Amino acid sequence: MSKKNSQDKLLIFALGGVGEIGKNMYCIQYGNDIVVVDAGLKFPEEEMLGIDVVIPDITYLIENKDKVRGILLTHGHEDHIGGLPYVLKQLNVPIWGTKLTLGLVENKLKEAGLLGDTKRILINESSELQLGTIKATFFRTNHSIPDSVGVCLETPEGIVVHTGDFKFDHTPVNDQYADLQRMAGIGSRGVLALLSDSTNAERAGFTPSESNIGKEFEEIFRSAKQRVVVATFASNVHRIQQVINAATETRRKMTVIGRSMVNVVSIASELGYLNIPDGMLIEPEEVNKLPADRVVILSTGSQGEPMSALTRMARSTHRKVDILPGDTVIIAATPIPGNERYVGRTVDELMRLGASVIYGPGSISGVHVSGHGSQEELKLMLNLIRPQYFIPIHGEYRMLRHHGLLGEAVGIPKENIFLLDNGDTVEIQNGAARKAGKIPAGNILIDGLGVGDVGNIVLRDRKLLSQDGILVVVVTLSKQDGTIMSGPDIISRGFVYVRESEGLLEEANRIVSSTLHKLMSEKVNEWASLKTNVKDALGRFLYEQTRRRPMILPIIMEV
């Protein structure tokens, strides 16, 4: 461990990932060294109209650019690596990751044109890195994607452990066992602080093993009379392997549809994480040439996403594959909170087409298990690491709170457990921890090519437009005497249908004219005042008549 400076403090904070699911980004700072763990994205909430993805606000890291030693990646899920193309554009630092994680990242960087500029360093569970005064080592964990690791950061103040996403699967599909000995070994050296995954902190018991699902798939494939469609997360490489194994056992050929699924299957098989027998894969165009009971279709869309392959098949708008009566569709994933409605809609549409759909609570034990540990596994991690201070991460507030209670149950004093929001800092000096100040943290919204140019005001306008529409009022005034030369012309979009509301719009026209005449007679000729007065008078009238508040845009020109 590096020499301790009496002036320096250890700071631990999250720029994303606490109080929410997604955009995970955690920072450990000692003196002039900052180590970042993960750089994820999250998908927009319903009220974020038109937004594509959301990434963390990295203002603090940009301001302290020269202190950032690099980004350590725990695994290759979008909520841990998806923000990298945006972050690395502003913060060109090295990234460290395991083989599959870097394979998936390289694909993203290639698309963003950053591959040549980014230093990428391969690690495995026995790597050791010296990042300024902080030494990083790793330990293997189980998760729903191969090559996931936890991180052990030795700082002059003490050891900080970040679990990454984990469960304890004693019969993993790919024989990558969690390294319990190493975790216990780290714990026996004395751990200052533990940051641990809280996703399933509300769920009692243990999370079942991924290998249970293989048998279930095999039975469904055997009994299905026609084609089988399996929708799951593209990144769940273990699940994809189980589909391949079940297809092999039941002598079915497999096709892959959906851009992200095609990407992951090709990267994972290239790197040796998927074992696909020769001749098993067929092109989507060949599906209809084979007998229906000899085909499996692996697809994206387990969350009912509007543009995904499964949703397009359900709506009969997919270019290459249609759902036929008698097909079996397996949705092998639980809906992310907020997506239940989309999944329900997709299931309805599939059933209307005559498909038999296996999904949801009734079958969940059979075709989906979580990649995150339940309460007993979270307690096991706490008991292996035995930290002095505990910071639950990766989850909405209720999950963090439940995880905190589990910490108390295994003997961590309540005052040593910190429930944080993004931007809260925990400061540790001479072994004593306290909640310190806040640093800037929040959501940066990505819309098309714009990064962060859509803020709350633009979103508020979009909301208003989506609810009550817009009225544009165009008037031309004479420069000489201020009289109205032409107009007012009123254009309505999304407010009322013009042909059926002629009376209302004529009256609106009259109100605009009389407001302008009144202002002219009072010698008011500043455009700002003219616009504000027109807006107010028209807004009042329209609300009285329709109980709606459209956005009103007055355009005044002088000739």
C-alpha positions as CSV (number, residue, x, y, z in Angstrom):
1,M,0.0,0.0,0.0
2,S,1.4,3.5,-0.9
3,K,2.5,5.9,1.8
4,K,-0.2,7.9,3.5
5,N,-0.2,11.6,3.4
6,S,-1.7,13.1,6.6
7,Q,-3.3,15.9,4.5
8,D,-5.0,13.7,1.9
9,K,-8.5,12.2,2.2
10,L,-10.2,9.3,0.5
11,L,-13.4,10.4,-1.3
12,I,-16.0,7.9,-2.6
13,F,-18.9,9.1,-4.8
14,A,-21.3,8.0,-7.6
15,L,-22.0,10.1,-10.7
16,G,-24.7,7.6,-11.6
17,G,-26.2,4.3,-10.4
18,V,-27.6,5.2,-7.0
19,G,-31.3,6.0,-6.6
20,E,-31.8,4.7,-10.1
21,I,-31.2,1.6,-12.3
22,G,-28.6,2.4,-15.0
23,K,-25.8,4.8,-15.9
24,N,-23.5,3.3,-13.3
25,M,-20.3,5.3,-12.7
26,Y,-18.5,5.3,-9.4
27,C,-15.3,7.2,-8.4
28,I,-12.7,6.7,-5.8
29,Q,-10.3,9.6,-5.2
30,Y,-7.3,9.8,-3.0
31,G,-5.2,13.0,-3.1
32,N,-4.5,13.7,-6.8
33,D,-5.6,10.3,-8.1
34,I,-9.2,9.5,-9.3
35,V,-10.1,6.0,-10.4
36,V,-13.5,5.6,-12.2
37,V,-15.3,2.3,-12.1
38,D,-17.7,1.8,-15.1
39,A,-19.4,4.4,-17.4
40,G,-22.9,3.3,-18.2
41,L,-26.1,4.8,-19.8
42,K,-29.7,4.4,-18.9
43,F,-32.8,4.5,-21.1
44,P,-35.1,7.5,-20.9
45,E,-38.1,7.7,-18.6
46,E,-41.5,8.3,-20.1
47,E,-41.5,12.0,-19.5
48,M,-38.2,12.4,-21.4
49,L,-40.0,13.0,-24.7
50,G,-37.8,12.2,-27.8
51,I,-34.7,11.4,-25.7
52,D,-32.6,8.4,-26.9
53,V,-30.4,7.7,-23.9
54,V,-29.2,9.3,-20.7
55,I,-25.6,9.4,-19.5
56,P,-24.0,10.7,-16.3
57,D,-22.9,14.3,-15.9
58,I,-19.0,14.2,-15.8
59,T,-18.4,17.9,-15.1
60,Y,-16.3,17.0,-12.0
61,L,-14.1,14.6,-13.9
62,I,-13.6,17.1,-16.8
63,E,-12.6,19.8,-14.3
64,N,-10.1,17.3,-12.7
65,K,-9.0,15.8,-16.0
66,D,-5.3,15.6,-15.0
67,K,-6.2,13.5,-11.9
68,V,-8.3,10.8,-13.7
69,R,-6.0,7.7,-14.0
70,G,-8.5,5.7,-16.1
71,I,-11.8,3.8,-16.1
72,L,-12.0,0.2,-14.9
73,L,-14.9,-1.9,-16.4
74,T,-16.5,-4.6,-14.3
75,H,-18.5,-6.2,-17.2
76,G,-20.0,-5.6,-20.6
77,H,-23.6,-4.6,-20.0
78,E,-25.0,-1.3,-21.5
79,D,-25.7,0.2,-18.0
80,H,-21.9,-0.1,-17.3
81,I,-20.2,0.5,-20.7
82,G,-22.9,2.3,-22.8
83,G,-21.7,5.8,-21.8
84,L,-18.1,5.3,-22.9
85,P,-18.4,6.7,-26.4
86,Y,-19.7,10.0,-25.0
87,V,-17.4,10.1,-21.9
88,L,-14.2,9.3,-23.9
89,K,-14.9,12.2,-26.3
90,Q,-14.5,14.6,-23.4
91,L,-12.1,12.6,-21.3
92,N,-9.5,10.6,-23.2
93,V,-8.3,8.2,-20.5
94,P,-7.2,4.6,-20.6
95,I,-9.8,1.9,-20.1
96,W,-9.2,-1.6,-18.5
97,G,-11.6,-4.5,-19.1
98,T,-11.7,-8.3,-19.5
99,K,-11.7,-9.9,-22.9
100,L,-15.4,-10.0,-23.7
101,T,-16.0,-6.6,-22.1
102,L,-13.3,-5.0,-24.3
103,G,-14.7,-6.9,-27.3
104,L,-18.1,-5.3,-26.8
105,V,-16.6,-1.8,-26.0
106,E,-14.4,-1.9,-29.2
107,N,-17.6,-2.4,-31.3
108,K,-19.1,0.7,-29.7
109,L,-15.9,2.8,-30.1
110,K,-15.6,1.7,-33.7
111,E,-19.1,3.1,-34.4
112,A,-18.2,6.3,-32.6
113,G,-14.9,6.7,-34.5
114,L,-12.9,6.6,-31.3
115,L,-11.1,3.2,-31.6
116,G,-7.8,4.7,-32.7
117,D,-7.7,7.3,-30.0
118,T,-8.6,5.2,-27.0
119,K,-6.0,3.2,-25.0
120,R,-7.6,-0.2,-24.1
121,I,-5.8,-2.6,-21.8
122,L,-6.9,-6.2,-21.3
123,I,-7.1,-7.5,-17.7
124,N,-8.1,-10.8,-16.1
125,E,-8.8,-11.7,-12.5
126,S,-5.1,-12.0,-11.7
127,S,-4.1,-8.5,-13.0
128,E,-2.6,-5.9,-10.8
129,L,-2.5,-2.2,-11.8
130,Q,-0.8,0.8,-10.1
131,L,-2.9,3.9,-10.7
132,G,-1.0,6.6,-8.9
133,T,-1.3,6.0,-5.2
134,I,-4.1,3.4,-5.8
135,K,-3.5,-0.2,-6.6
136,A,-6.2,-2.2,-8.4
137,T,-6.7,-6.0,-8.3
138,F,-9.7,-8.0,-9.4
139,F,-11.8,-11.1,-8.4
140,R,-14.1,-13.2,-10.6
141,T,-17.9,-13.0,-10.0
142,N,-20.9,-14.6,-11.6
143,H,-23.4,-12.5,-13.6
144,S,-25.6,-12.9,-16.6
145,I,-22.7,-12.0,-18.9
146,P,-19.3,-13.8,-18.9
147,D,-16.1,-12.2,-17.8
148,S,-17.6,-10.1,-15.0
149,V,-15.2,-9.1,-12.2
150,G,-15.3,-7.2,-8.9
151,V,-12.6,-4.6,-8.1
152,C,-10.4,-4.3,-5.1
153,L,-8.8,-0.8,-4.7
154,E,-5.9,-0.5,-2.2
155,T,-5.6,3.2,-1.2
156,P,-3.2,4.6,1.4
157,E,-6.3,5.0,3.6
158,G,-7.4,1.4,3.3
159,I,-9.0,-1.1,0.9
160,V,-12.2,-0.2,-1.0
161,V,-14.1,-3.1,-2.7
162,H,-16.6,-2.6,-5.6
163,T,-18.5,-5.9,-6.3
164,G,-19.7,-5.1,-9.8
165,D,-23.0,-6.8,-10.6
166,F,-23.0,-10.3,-9.1
167,K,-24.8,-13.4,-7.9
168,F,-23.4,-16.6,-6.5
169,D,-24.1,-19.3,-9.1
170,H,-22.5,-22.6,-8.0
171,T,-23.3,-24.3,-11.3
172,P,-22.5,-21.6,-13.9
173,V,-23.2,-22.4,-17.6
174,N,-19.6,-21.5,-18.7
175,D,-17.7,-23.0,-15.7
176,Q,-16.5,-19.5,-14.7
177,Y,-16.9,-20.0,-10.9
178,A,-17.0,-17.0,-8.5
179,D,-13.8,-16.8,-6.6
180,L,-15.0,-17.1,-3.0
181,Q,-11.5,-17.8,-1.7
182,R,-10.2,-14.6,-3.1
183,M,-13.1,-12.6,-1.7
184,A,-12.6,-14.2,1.7
185,G,-8.9,-13.4,1.4
186,I,-9.6,-9.8,0.7
187,G,-12.0,-9.7,3.7
188,S,-9.4,-11.2,6.0
189,R,-6.9,-8.4,5.2
190,G,-9.4,-5.8,6.6
191,V,-11.6,-3.9,4.2
192,L,-12.3,-0.2,4.8
193,A,-15.4,0.2,2.6
194,L,-17.6,-2.0,0.4
195,L,-19.7,-0.8,-2.5
196,S,-22.1,-3.6,-3.3
197,D,-24.9,-4.4,-6.0
198,S,-28.4,-3.8,-4.5
199,T,-30.6,-4.8,-7.5
200,N,-32.3,-7.7,-5.8
201,A,-32.1,-6.5,-2.2
202,E,-35.8,-6.8,-1.9
203,R,-35.9,-10.4,-3.0
204,A,-35.7,-13.1,-0.2
205,G,-33.6,-16.3,-0.6
206,F,-31.2,-17.2,-3.3
207,T,-31.3,-16.4,-7.1
208,P,-31.6,-19.8,-9.0
209,S,-28.7,-21.0,-11.2
210,E,-28.7,-20.0,-14.8
211,S,-28.1,-23.7,-15.7
212,N,-31.7,-24.6,-14.6
213,I,-33.0,-22.8,-17.7
214,G,-31.3,-25.1,-20.2
215,K,-33.6,-28.1,-19.2
216,E,-36.7,-25.9,-19.5
217,F,-35.7,-24.7,-23.0
218,E,-35.1,-28.2,-24.1
219,E,-38.6,-29.4,-23.0
220,I,-40.3,-26.4,-24.7
221,F,-38.3,-27.0,-27.9
222,R,-39.2,-30.7,-27.9
223,S,-42.9,-30.2,-27.4
224,A,-43.3,-27.2,-29.8
225,K,-45.0,-28.4,-33.0
226,Q,-43.8,-25.4,-35.0
227,R,-41.1,-22.7,-34.9
228,V,-39.8,-21.4,-31.6
229,V,-38.9,-17.7,-31.1
230,V,-36.8,-16.8,-28.1
231,A,-36.4,-13.1,-27.1
232,T,-33.9,-12.3,-24.4
233,F,-31.3,-9.6,-23.7
234,A,-28.6,-9.6,-26.4
235,S,-25.9,-9.3,-23.7
236,N,-27.0,-12.5,-21.8
237,V,-24.4,-14.7,-23.5
238,H,-25.1,-17.6,-21.1
239,R,-28.8,-17.6,-22.1
240,I,-27.9,-17.6,-25.8
241,Q,-25.6,-20.6,-25.2
242,Q,-28.5,-22.4,-23.5
243,V,-30.7,-21.7,-26.6
244,I,-27.9,-23.1,-28.8
245,N,-27.6,-26.2,-26.7
246,A,-31.3,-26.8,-26.6
247,A,-31.5,-26.3,-30.4
248,T,-28.7,-28.8,-30.9
249,E,-30.4,-31.4,-28.7
250,T,-33.7,-31.0,-30.5
251,R,-32.1,-30.9,-34.0
252,R,-33.3,-27.4,-34.8
253,K,-31.4,-24.8,-36.9
254,M,-31.1,-21.2,-35.5
255,T,-31.3,-17.8,-37.0
256,V,-30.4,-14.5,-35.2
257,I,-32.4,-11.3,-35.7
258,G,-32.0,-7.8,-34.2
259,R,-28.9,-5.6,-34.6
260,S,-27.6,-5.9,-31.1
261,M,-28.2,-9.7,-30.9
262,V,-26.3,-10.2,-34.2
263,N,-23.4,-8.0,-32.9
264,V,-23.1,-9.9,-29.6
265,V,-23.4,-13.3,-31.1
266,S,-20.6,-12.6,-33.6
267,I,-18.3,-10.9,-31.1
268,A,-18.9,-13.6,-28.4
269,S,-18.4,-16.5,-30.8
270,E,-15.3,-14.9,-32.3
271,L,-13.8,-14.5,-28.8
272,G,-14.7,-18.1,-27.9
273,Y,-17.5,-17.3,-25.4
274,L,-20.2,-19.0,-27.5
275,N,-19.9,-22.5,-28.8
276,I,-22.0,-22.8,-32.0
277,P,-21.9,-26.1,-33.9
278,D,-21.0,-25.9,-37.6
279,G,-24.0,-25.6,-39.8
280,M,-26.3,-24.6,-37.0
281,L,-26.7,-20.9,-38.0
282,I,-28.9,-20.0,-40.9
283,E,-29.9,-16.7,-42.5
284,P,-33.3,-15.2,-41.7
285,E,-34.3,-15.6,-45.4
286,E,-33.9,-19.4,-45.1
287,V,-36.4,-19.8,-42.2
288,N,-39.4,-20.4,-44.4
289,K,-37.5,-23.0,-46.5
290,L,-37.2,-25.4,-43.5
291,P,-39.9,-27.5,-41.8
292,A,-41.5,-25.3,-39.0
293,D,-40.4,-27.8,-36.3
294,R,-36.7,-27.5,-37.3
295,V,-36.3,-23.8,-36.6
296,V,-35.4,-21.5,-33.6
297,I,-35.4,-17.7,-34.0
298,L,-33.2,-15.8,-31.5
299,S,-34.4,-12.2,-31.2
300,T,-34.1,-8.9,-29.4
301,G,-37.2,-7.3,-27.9
302,S,-37.7,-8.9,-24.5
303,Q,-38.6,-5.5,-23.2
304,G,-41.2,-4.7,-25.8
305,E,-39.0,-1.9,-27.3
306,P,-41.0,-0.3,-30.2
307,M,-38.2,-0.8,-32.8
308,S,-37.0,-4.2,-31.7
309,A,-37.2,-7.4,-33.8
310,L,-39.9,-9.1,-31.7
311,T,-42.1,-6.0,-31.6
312,R,-41.9,-5.7,-35.4
313,M,-42.7,-9.4,-35.8
314,A,-45.7,-9.0,-33.4
315,R,-46.9,-6.1,-35.6
316,S,-46.2,-8.0,-38.8
317,T,-43.9,-5.3,-40.0
318,H,-40.6,-7.3,-39.9
319,R,-39.0,-7.5,-43.4
320,K,-37.9,-11.1,-43.1
321,V,-39.9,-13.1,-40.5
322,D,-43.6,-13.3,-39.8
323,I,-45.2,-14.9,-36.7
324,L,-47.5,-17.8,-37.8
325,P,-50.4,-19.4,-35.9
326,G,-49.0,-22.2,-33.7
327,D,-45.5,-20.7,-33.3
328,T,-44.2,-20.7,-29.7
329,V,-42.7,-17.4,-28.4
330,I,-40.5,-17.4,-25.2
331,I,-39.8,-14.1,-23.6
332,A,-36.9,-15.0,-21.4
333,A,-36.4,-11.8,-19.4
334,T,-38.3,-9.9,-16.7
335,P,-39.6,-6.4,-17.7
336,I,-37.3,-3.6,-16.4
337,P,-39.5,-1.4,-14.1
338,G,-41.5,0.9,-16.4
339,N,-41.5,-1.5,-19.4
340,E,-44.3,-3.8,-18.2
341,R,-46.9,-2.0,-20.4
342,Y,-44.8,-2.4,-23.6
343,V,-44.2,-6.1,-22.9
344,G,-47.9,-6.6,-22.2
345,R,-48.7,-5.0,-25.5
346,T,-46.3,-7.2,-27.4
347,V,-47.7,-10.4,-25.7
348,D,-51.2,-9.3,-26.7
349,E,-50.2,-8.7,-30.4
350,L,-48.4,-12.1,-30.5
351,M,-51.4,-13.9,-29.1
352,R,-53.7,-12.2,-31.7
353,L,-51.5,-13.7,-34.4
354,G,-52.1,-17.2,-32.9
355,A,-48.8,-17.7,-31.2
356,S,-48.4,-19.5,-27.9
357,V,-46.5,-17.1,-25.6
358,I,-44.4,-18.2,-22.5
359,Y,-43.7,-15.1,-20.4
360,G,-44.2,-13.4,-17.1
361,P,-44.8,-14.5,-13.5
362,G,-46.5,-17.8,-14.3
363,S,-43.4,-19.1,-16.1
364,I,-40.7,-16.9,-14.8
365,S,-38.9,-19.6,-12.8
366,G,-38.7,-21.7,-15.9
367,V,-37.4,-19.3,-18.6
368,H,-35.6,-16.5,-16.8
369,V,-33.4,-16.1,-13.7
370,S,-31.9,-12.9,-12.6
371,G,-28.2,-12.1,-12.9
372,H,-28.2,-10.4,-9.5
373,G,-27.9,-12.0,-6.1
374,S,-30.9,-12.1,-3.8
375,Q,-30.8,-11.3,0.0
376,E,-28.9,-14.4,1.1
377,E,-26.2,-13.9,-1.5
378,L,-25.9,-10.2,-0.6
379,K,-25.4,-11.3,3.1
380,L,-22.8,-13.8,2.0
381,M,-20.9,-11.0,0.2
382,L,-21.1,-8.8,3.3
383,N,-19.8,-11.7,5.4
384,L,-16.9,-12.6,3.1
385,I,-15.7,-9.0,2.8
386,R,-16.6,-7.8,6.4
387,P,-16.2,-4.1,5.7
388,Q,-15.9,-1.4,8.3
389,Y,-18.1,0.9,6.2
390,F,-20.8,-0.1,3.7
391,I,-22.2,1.8,0.7
392,P,-25.1,0.1,-1.1
393,I,-25.0,1.0,-4.8
394,H,-26.7,0.0,-8.1
395,G,-30.4,0.3,-7.4
396,E,-33.3,2.6,-6.7
397,Y,-33.6,4.1,-3.2
398,R,-35.8,1.4,-1.8
399,M,-33.3,-1.3,-2.9
400,L,-30.4,0.6,-1.3
401,R,-32.4,1.0,1.9
402,H,-33.2,-2.8,2.0
403,H,-29.6,-3.6,1.3
404,G,-28.6,-1.2,4.2
405,L,-30.9,-3.2,6.5
406,L,-29.2,-6.5,5.4
407,G,-25.9,-4.8,6.4
408,E,-27.3,-4.1,9.8
409,A,-28.5,-7.7,10.1
410,V,-25.0,-9.1,9.6
411,G,-23.6,-6.8,12.2
412,I,-22.5,-3.5,10.5
413,P,-23.3,-0.6,12.8
414,K,-26.1,1.6,11.4
415,E,-23.9,4.7,11.5
416,N,-21.3,3.0,9.2
417,I,-23.8,2.5,6.4
418,F,-24.2,5.3,3.9
419,L,-27.2,5.6,1.6
420,L,-26.1,8.0,-1.2
421,D,-27.6,10.0,-4.0
422,N,-25.6,10.7,-7.2
423,G,-23.1,13.4,-6.3
424,D,-23.0,12.8,-2.5
425,T,-19.5,12.2,-1.3
426,V,-18.2,9.9,1.6
427,E,-15.0,11.3,3.0
428,I,-12.7,9.0,4.9
429,Q,-9.7,10.3,6.8
430,N,-7.6,8.4,9.4
431,G,-10.2,5.6,9.4
432,A,-13.2,7.9,10.2
433,A,-15.9,8.3,7.5
434,R,-18.5,11.0,7.2
435,K,-20.9,12.3,4.5
436,A,-19.2,15.4,3.0
437,G,-20.2,17.9,0.4
438,K,-21.9,17.3,-3.0
439,I,-20.3,17.4,-6.4
440,P,-22.2,18.2,-9.6
441,A,-24.1,15.1,-10.8
442,G,-27.2,14.6,-12.9
443,N,-28.6,13.5,-16.2
444,I,-27.1,14.4,-19.6
445,L,-29.7,13.7,-22.2
446,I,-28.7,12.5,-25.7
447,D,-31.1,13.3,-28.5
448,G,-29.9,12.3,-32.0
449,L,-26.4,13.8,-32.3
450,G,-27.0,16.4,-29.6
451,V,-25.3,15.6,-26.2
452,G,-26.8,17.7,-23.4
453,D,-28.4,20.3,-25.6
454,V,-31.9,19.2,-24.5
455,G,-32.5,20.4,-21.0
456,N,-35.5,20.8,-18.7
457,I,-36.9,23.8,-20.6
458,V,-36.9,22.0,-24.0
459,L,-38.5,19.0,-22.4
460,R,-41.1,21.2,-20.8
461,D,-41.9,22.7,-24.2
462,R,-42.1,19.2,-25.7
463,K,-44.5,18.2,-23.0
464,L,-46.7,21.3,-23.6
465,L,-46.7,20.7,-27.3
466,S,-47.6,17.0,-26.9
467,Q,-50.5,18.0,-24.6
468,D,-52.1,21.1,-26.0
469,G,-50.4,21.8,-29.3
470,I,-49.2,25.1,-30.7
471,L,-50.7,28.3,-32.3
472,V,-48.6,30.6,-34.4
473,V,-49.8,34.1,-34.9
474,V,-48.2,36.0,-37.8
475,V,-48.6,39.8,-38.1
476,T,-46.9,42.4,-40.4
477,L,-46.8,46.0,-39.1
478,S,-45.9,49.2,-41.0
479,K,-42.6,50.7,-39.9
480,Q,-44.0,54.3,-40.6
481,D,-47.2,54.4,-38.6
482,G,-47.4,51.0,-36.8
483,T,-50.6,50.0,-38.5
484,I,-51.3,46.4,-39.3
485,M,-50.4,45.8,-43.0
486,S,-51.3,42.1,-43.1
487,G,-52.6,39.4,-40.7
488,P,-53.1,38.4,-38.1
489,D,-52.8,35.0,-39.7
490,I,-53.3,32.1,-37.2
491,I,-51.8,28.7,-37.8
492,S,-52.9,25.8,-35.5
493,R,-51.0,22.5,-35.1
494,G,-52.2,19.9,-32.6
495,F,-54.6,22.4,-30.9
496,V,-57.9,22.4,-32.9
497,Y,-58.8,21.3,-36.4
498,V,-59.0,24.5,-38.4
499,R,-62.0,23.7,-40.6
500,E,-64.2,22.8,-37.7
501,S,-63.1,25.8,-35.5
502,E,-63.5,28.7,-37.9
503,G,-65.6,30.8,-35.4
504,L,-63.1,30.3,-32.6
505,L,-60.1,31.3,-34.8
506,E,-61.9,34.3,-36.2
507,E,-62.6,35.5,-32.7
508,A,-58.9,34.8,-31.8
509,N,-58.0,36.9,-34.8
510,R,-60.1,39.8,-33.7
511,I,-58.6,39.7,-30.2
512,V,-55.1,39.8,-31.6
513,S,-56.0,42.8,-33.8
514,S,-57.7,44.8,-31.0
515,T,-54.8,44.1,-28.6
516,L,-52.3,45.4,-31.1
517,H,-54.5,48.5,-32.0
518,K,-54.8,49.3,-28.3
519,L,-51.0,49.0,-27.8
520,M,-50.3,51.2,-30.8
521,S,-52.7,53.9,-29.6
522,E,-50.8,53.8,-26.3
523,K,-47.5,54.2,-28.3
524,V,-46.2,50.8,-27.1
525,N,-43.9,49.6,-29.9
526,E,-41.3,47.3,-28.3
527,W,-41.6,43.9,-29.8
528,A,-41.2,42.1,-26.4
529,S,-44.2,44.0,-25.0
530,L,-46.3,43.5,-28.1
531,K,-45.6,39.7,-28.1
532,T,-46.2,39.3,-24.3
533,N,-49.5,41.2,-24.5
534,V,-50.7,39.2,-27.6
535,K,-49.8,36.0,-25.8
536,D,-51.6,36.9,-22.6
537,A,-54.8,38.1,-24.2
538,L,-55.0,35.1,-26.6
539,G,-54.1,32.6,-23.9
540,R,-56.8,33.9,-21.6
541,F,-59.5,33.8,-24.4
542,L,-58.5,30.2,-25.6
543,Y,-58.5,28.9,-22.0
544,E,-62.0,30.3,-21.4
545,Q,-63.3,28.8,-24.6
546,T,-61.5,25.4,-24.6
547,R,-59.9,24.8,-21.2
548,R,-56.6,24.2,-23.1
549,R,-53.3,26.0,-22.9
550,P,-51.6,25.7,-26.3
551,M,-48.1,27.1,-26.8
552,I,-48.6,30.5,-28.5
553,L,-45.9,31.9,-30.7
554,P,-46.4,35.5,-31.9
555,I,-44.3,36.4,-35.0
556,I,-44.3,40.2,-35.6
557,M,-42.6,41.6,-38.7
558,E,-42.1,45.2,-39.7
559,V,-42.1,46.4,-43.3
